[in-house]
């Protein structure tokens, strides 16, 4: 079984590792290069979705992440805005 869905992927460097995150699923993985982090993220997403399917709550998980099903395709929520913000926060 295959499901079709889209997500946004961000990759950044933390120390010697690259971290990859898929939104709106909020699944993350890492690797020694951006490419390895991305490949590891794909595997993490597949395992995340397989686990949800095996537990019988795949649709619920996707809907809680904001996805809506149209025929056989899961549509992600529409991004209203995306920006890089720098904040000064008193501590």
Secondary structure in CASP SS format (residue, H / E / C, confidence):
PFRMAT SS
TARGET T0000
AUTHOR 0000-0000-0000
METHOD secondary structure of the structure
MODEL  1
X C 1.00
X C 1.00
X C 1.00
X E 1.00
X E 1.00
X C 1.00
X C 1.00
X E 1.00
X E 1.00
X E 1.00
X E 1.00
X E 1.00
X E 1.00
X E 1.00
X C 1.00
X C 1.00
X E 1.00
X E 1.00
X E 1.00
X E 1.00
X E 1.00
X E 1.00
X E 1.00
X C 1.00
X C 1.00
X C 1.00
X E 1.00
X E 1.00
X E 1.00
X E 1.00
X E 1.00
X C 1.00
X C 1.00
X H 1.00
X H 1.00
X H 1.00
X H 1.00
X H 1.00
X H 1.00
X H 1.00
X H 1.00
X H 1.00
X H 1.00
X H 1.00
X H 1.00
X H 1.00
X H 1.00
X H 1.00
X H 1.00
X H 1.00
X H 1.00
X H 1.00
X H 1.00
X H 1.00
X C 1.00
X C 1.00
X C 1.00
X H 1.00
X H 1.00
X H 1.00
X H 1.00
X H 1.00
X H 1.00
X H 1.00
X C 1.00
X C 1.00
X C 1.00
X E 1.00
X E 1.00
X E 1.00
X C 1.00
X C 1.00
X E 1.00
X E 1.00
X E 1.00
X C 1.00
X C 1.00
X C 1.00
X C 1.00
X C 1.00
X C 1.00
X C 1.00
X C 1.00
X C 1.00
X C 1.00
X C 1.00
X C 1.00
X C 1.00
X C 1.00
X C 1.00
X C 1.00
END
